[in-house]
Amino acid sequence: MWLCMLLAAIYSQVAWGQTGGETTTEELVQMGFENVRWTETETERIYTVENSAYKLNGVGVAKAIETIQKNGLPEGKTCRLIITKLNIPQISLTCTAPEADDSVQVSNEDWRVSYDLDDSWKEVKKEKKKNSSLFKVDILIYPQLSFKNLIITQIYQVLFDLSPTIEVSLWEGMKLSGQLRVPVYNDGYGYLEDKIHPGHLTLSQRFRLPYNIFGKVTAGYFNLDRYGFDVQLMHPFKDERFSVEARVGYTGIGYWEGFHLHYDKTMNFTWSFGGSFYWPQYNTQFTLKAHQFILGEKGVRFDMIRHFRYASIGFYAMKAQYANSNGGFRFQVALPPYKQKRHKYIPRISTSKNMGIAYNAGNERYYYKQYTAEVSDNIMEDNSFNPFFIKSEITNY
């Protein structure tokens, strides 16, 4: 009799766990999250999501946590949520419900955010993905603004483009980006900018190595009239406020005249290496790096960027060989609509996640040149999976 009751209790708990996990994943899929999985071990229940439903990553993570909590955390176990990008795990959030059935008391503040995955990714990646991101197309409109002040009789010369960009995931970690730059207003940037021409044309492969080493390899046509290859690596330390970054590029000069590419076969190396410190109390990042810039000059650059939900704003200063000291400010602003939904494999059309400007206060036009490898690369995107930023976002949501 007692054995039957014990078996019935165990079965009911297993059945509830399966029902709760399936219900939660189905709801996450309905909300627009992609690459959704779940599994349960003896010690924890694990979910994975990719935030394709909200442009603001912190908001998307907060929404996913709300859904998981609403459907109930596993009693006496850890609940883990792994956030992916192009199906590559980035960070995980963990929370343990009280022993009694008091999971409704758990709030967003109770979730710990970290780059560490333990063995959870190995367990959950065996499960079949729901709402896969593979081969789904985004058509994003990137507003691109440039201005300069070089003529005494004119305050600014301005170039404004609206640049539609196709972005598609081809396989795990791989993204294809193809951009077309469409001039809207050109005053002082030359006749080449009057013509519709390609912008970024790239293939990028993201990966995650053991010991929390994140990387990206990009090949194709970049901005600043550069084509070639670019490799980026980042490693957070055990104290995740500190991290080290390295980057190397091998590029040549190429520019578009309409759809005709003029290029030079001569290629050269650029590189950077340095570290950063993140101040969680103010969501502010300090970065110091050594560089070899496009023209071969070696120097150092310091950045201080404060991150908010809808914007990232900061200052930079540089000193290199052959060049005067230079600096300025930069900002990136999130663009509406902030919530978006995809209808199966129909291409989704929207604005880009954000737009930004870097202001060159020293008016340096020759030295300190740095390209961006992907059209989506910017200070706001680089911080979108920072554990401390995500923690502040879900806490203050």
C-alpha positions in Angstrom: 0.0 0.0 0.0 2.7 2.5 1.0 4.8 1.5 -2.0 1.9 2.2 -4.3 1.4 5.6 -2.7 5.1 6.4 -3.1 5.1 5.4 -6.7 2.0 7.4 -7.4 3.5 10.5 -5.8 6.7 10.1 -7.8 4.7 9.6 -11.0 2.6 12.7 -10.3 5.7 14.8 -9.8 7.3 13.6 -13.0 4.1 14.1 -14.9 3.8 17.6 -13.5 7.4 18.4 -14.4 6.8 17.2 -18.0 3.5 19.1 -18.3 5.0 22.3 -16.8 8.1 22.1 -19.0 6.1 21.5 -22.2 3.5 24.2 -21.3 6.3 26.7 -20.7 8.2 26.0 -23.9 5.0 26.2 -26.0 4.2 29.6 -24.4 7.7 30.9 -25.1 7.3 29.8 -28.7 4.0 31.6 -29.0 5.7 34.7 -27.6 8.1 34.6 -30.5 11.3 33.2 -28.9 13.3 30.9 -31.1 15.5 27.8 -30.5 13.4 26.9 -27.5 14.4 23.7 -25.6 13.9 22.2 -22.2 15.0 19.1 -20.2 15.1 18.0 -16.6 17.8 16.2 -14.7 18.0 15.0 -11.1 19.2 18.4 -9.9 17.8 21.0 -12.3 15.3 22.0 -15.0 16.9 23.6 -18.0 15.4 25.9 -20.6 17.0 27.6 -23.6 15.6 30.5 -25.6 16.9 32.9 -28.3 15.4 36.4 -28.0 14.0 37.2 -31.4 10.9 38.8 -30.1 12.2 41.9 -28.4 14.9 44.3 -29.7 16.0 45.0 -26.1 17.7 41.9 -24.9 17.2 42.6 -21.2 13.5 43.0 -21.8 13.3 39.8 -23.7 15.1 37.9 -20.9 12.8 39.4 -18.3 9.7 38.3 -20.3 11.1 34.8 -20.6 11.7 34.6 -16.8 8.2 35.9 -16.1 6.7 33.1 -18.2 8.9 30.4 -16.5 8.0 31.7 -13.0 4.3 31.9 -13.9 4.2 28.2 -14.9 6.1 27.2 -11.8 9.7 26.5 -10.9 10.8 22.9 -10.1 10.4 22.2 -6.4 13.7 21.5 -4.6 15.7 21.9 -7.9 17.6 24.6 -9.7 15.9 26.2 -12.7 18.3 27.4 -15.4 17.6 29.5 -18.4 20.3 29.6 -21.1 20.2 32.5 -23.6 21.6 31.8 -27.0 22.6 33.8 -30.1 22.4 32.0 -33.4 22.1 28.9 -31.2 25.5 29.6 -29.5 25.0 29.8 -25.7 25.9 33.2 -24.2 24.8 33.4 -20.6 22.7 31.4 -18.1 20.3 32.5 -15.4 19.7 30.2 -12.4 17.2 30.3 -9.5 16.2 27.8 -6.9 12.6 27.7 -5.6 11.8 27.2 -1.9 11.3 23.6 -0.8 7.6 24.2 -0.1 5.3 25.2 -2.9 6.1 28.9 -2.5 7.5 29.5 -6.0 5.2 32.4 -6.5 7.4 34.3 -4.0 10.4 34.1 -6.4 11.1 37.4 -8.2 13.4 38.5 -10.9 15.9 39.6 -8.2 16.4 36.0 -7.2 18.0 35.0 -10.5 21.8 34.8 -10.7 23.3 35.7 -14.1 26.6 34.4 -15.3 28.6 33.3 -18.3 29.0 29.9 -16.7 26.9 27.0 -18.0 28.3 24.1 -16.0 27.2 20.9 -17.7 23.7 22.2 -18.5 24.3 23.0 -22.1 25.5 19.5 -22.8 22.3 18.1 -21.3 19.8 20.4 -23.0 21.3 20.7 -26.5 20.4 17.0 -27.1 16.8 18.0 -27.1 15.0 19.0 -30.3 14.6 22.8 -30.9 11.2 24.4 -31.2 10.9 27.4 -33.5 14.3 27.1 -35.0 16.0 30.3 -36.2 17.7 28.6 -39.2 17.1 30.1 -42.6 14.8 32.8 -41.3 15.3 36.1 -42.9 15.3 39.6 -41.4 15.2 42.7 -43.6 16.4 45.5 -41.5 16.5 49.2 -42.4 19.7 50.8 -41.0 19.6 54.6 -40.8 23.2 55.8 -41.3 24.2 59.4 -40.6 27.7 61.0 -41.2 28.6 64.6 -40.9 31.8 66.7 -40.9 32.8 70.3 -40.3 35.7 71.2 -42.6 34.5 74.4 -44.4 34.5 77.7 -42.6 31.5 79.0 -44.4 29.4 75.9 -43.8 28.5 74.5 -40.4 28.3 70.8 -41.4 28.4 68.6 -44.5 26.0 65.7 -44.2 25.5 62.3 -45.6 22.3 60.3 -44.7 21.6 56.8 -46.1 18.8 54.4 -45.5 20.4 51.0 -45.9 18.2 47.9 -46.2 20.1 44.8 -45.0 19.3 41.1 -45.3 20.4 39.0 -42.3 19.9 35.2 -42.3 21.1 32.4 -40.1 22.6 29.6 -42.3 23.7 27.2 -39.6 24.7 27.1 -35.9 26.6 30.3 -35.3 26.7 31.4 -38.9 25.1 34.6 -40.2 25.0 36.1 -43.7 24.6 39.9 -44.0 24.0 41.7 -47.3 23.5 45.5 -47.2 22.5 48.0 -49.9 23.3 51.7 -49.2 20.6 54.0 -50.6 21.6 57.8 -50.4 18.8 60.1 -49.2 20.9 63.3 -48.7 24.5 63.9 -49.7 26.2 67.3 -49.2 30.0 67.1 -49.5 30.7 63.4 -49.5 31.5 63.0 -53.2 29.8 61.6 -56.3 30.4 58.0 -55.3 28.0 58.4 -52.4 25.3 59.7 -54.8 25.0 56.2 -56.2 23.2 53.2 -54.7 25.9 50.7 -53.8 26.6 47.7 -51.6 27.6 48.2 -48.0 28.6 45.3 -45.7 28.6 42.0 -47.4 29.7 39.4 -44.9 29.7 35.8 -43.6 30.3 35.5 -39.9 30.8 32.5 -37.7 30.3 32.7 -33.9 31.6 30.1 -31.6 32.2 29.3 -27.9 35.2 27.5 -26.7 35.9 25.8 -23.3 36.8 28.1 -20.4 34.3 30.7 -21.5 36.2 31.9 -24.6 33.8 33.6 -27.1 34.8 34.2 -30.7 33.7 35.4 -34.1 35.3 35.1 -37.5 34.0 37.4 -40.3 34.9 37.5 -44.0 33.7 39.8 -46.7 33.4 43.5 -47.4 33.4 45.8 -44.4 33.0 49.5 -44.0 35.7 52.2 -44.5 36.3 50.6 -47.9 37.9 47.5 -46.5 37.6 43.8 -47.5 39.1 40.7 -46.0 39.0 38.7 -42.8 38.5 39.6 -39.1 38.8 37.5 -36.0 37.6 38.5 -32.5 38.0 36.8 -29.1 36.7 37.6 -25.7 37.3 35.9 -22.3 35.7 37.0 -19.0 37.7 36.2 -15.8 36.3 34.4 -12.8 35.4 37.8 -11.5 33.2 38.6 -14.5 33.6 42.3 -14.1 37.0 41.9 -15.7 37.6 40.6 -19.3 40.3 40.5 -21.9 39.7 40.9 -25.6 41.8 40.4 -28.8 41.2 41.1 -32.4 43.2 40.7 -35.6 42.2 41.7 -39.2 43.8 41.1 -42.6 42.2 43.6 -45.0 42.8 45.5 -48.3 41.3 48.6 -49.9 38.2 48.3 -52.0 35.5 50.8 -52.9 32.3 50.7 -54.9 31.4 52.8 -57.9 27.7 51.9 -58.1 27.9 48.1 -58.3 31.5 48.0 -59.7 34.1 47.2 -57.1 37.6 48.7 -57.4 40.1 47.0 -55.2 43.8 46.8 -54.4 45.3 43.3 -53.9 47.7 44.7 -51.3 46.5 43.6 -47.8 47.8 44.4 -44.3 47.2 43.4 -40.7 45.4 45.3 -38.0 45.1 44.2 -34.4 44.1 45.2 -30.9 44.5 43.7 -27.5 43.4 44.8 -24.1 41.1 44.5 -21.1 37.9 46.0 -19.7 36.3 46.5 -16.3 32.5 46.7 -15.8 31.1 48.8 -12.9 27.8 47.1 -12.2 26.5 49.9 -9.9 26.4 52.3 -12.8 26.4 49.9 -15.8 29.6 51.6 -17.0 32.4 49.9 -18.9 36.0 51.0 -19.0 38.2 49.6 -21.7 41.9 50.1 -22.5 43.5 48.5 -25.6 46.6 48.6 -27.6 46.0 48.9 -31.4 47.6 48.7 -34.8 45.3 50.8 -37.0 44.7 50.5 -40.7 47.6 52.7 -41.8 50.0 50.8 -39.6 50.4 53.3 -36.8 50.5 51.7 -33.3 48.7 53.4 -30.3 46.4 53.0 -27.4 42.7 53.8 -26.9 40.6 54.3 -23.8 36.8 54.1 -23.8 34.3 54.7 -21.0 30.7 53.7 -22.0 27.6 53.9 -19.8 24.8 51.6 -20.8 21.1 52.3 -20.3 18.1 50.3 -21.5 17.5 52.4 -24.6 20.9 53.9 -25.2 24.7 53.5 -24.6 26.7 56.8 -24.3 30.4 57.3 -23.7 33.7 59.0 -24.4 37.0 57.8 -25.9 40.6 59.1 -26.1 43.5 57.9 -28.4 47.2 58.4 -28.9 49.2 56.8 -31.7 52.5 57.1 -33.6 52.8 60.0 -36.0 49.4 61.5 -34.8 48.2 64.0 -32.3 46.1 62.9 -29.4 42.5 62.6 -30.3 39.1 61.8 -28.7 35.4 62.4 -28.7 32.1 60.9 -27.7 29.9 58.1 -29.1 26.3 57.0 -28.5 23.9 54.3 -29.7 20.1 54.6 -29.4 17.6 51.8 -29.7 15.0 52.1 -32.5 11.3 51.2 -32.3 9.4 49.1 -32.6 10.8 47.3 -29.6 8.6 44.2 -29.9 8.5 42.2 -33.1 7.0 38.9 -34.3 7.9 36.6 -37.1 5.4 34.6 -39.1 7.0 31.3 -39.9 9.5 31.7 -42.7 8.1 34.9 -44.2 10.9 37.6 -44.2 10.5 40.0 -41.3 10.8 43.7 -42.1 11.8 46.2 -39.4 14.2 49.0 -38.5 17.6 48.0 -37.2 18.0 47.4 -33.5 19.7 50.7 -33.0 21.7 53.5 -34.6 24.6 55.6 -33.4 27.3 58.1 -34.1 30.9 58.5 -33.1 32.0 62.2 -32.9 35.7 62.9 -33.7 36.3 66.0 -31.5 40.0 66.3 -32.7 38.9 66.4 -36.3 41.5 63.7 -37.2 40.9 62.6 -40.8 44.0 60.5 -41.6 45.0 58.3 -38.6 43.1 56.1 -36.1 41.0 54.3 -38.7 39.1 51.2 -37.5 36.5 49.3 -39.5 33.5 47.4 -38.2 33.4 43.8 -39.6 29.6 43.3 -39.3 26.9 45.9 -40.0 25.4 45.0 -36.6 28.6 45.6 -34.6 28.3 48.5 -32.1 28.8 49.3 -28.4 25.2 48.5 -27.6 25.2 45.1 -29.3 28.6 44.3 -27.7 27.0 44.8 -24.2 23.7 43.0 -24.9 24.8 39.7 -23.1 26.8 41.3 -20.3 25.6 39.4 -17.1 25.6 42.5 -14.9 23.6 44.5 -17.5 21.1 41.7 -17.9 20.8 41.4 -14.1 20.1 45.1 -13.7 17.6 45.0 -16.6 15.5 42.0 -15.2 15.7 43.5 -11.7 14.4 46.9 -12.7 11.9 45.7 -15.3 
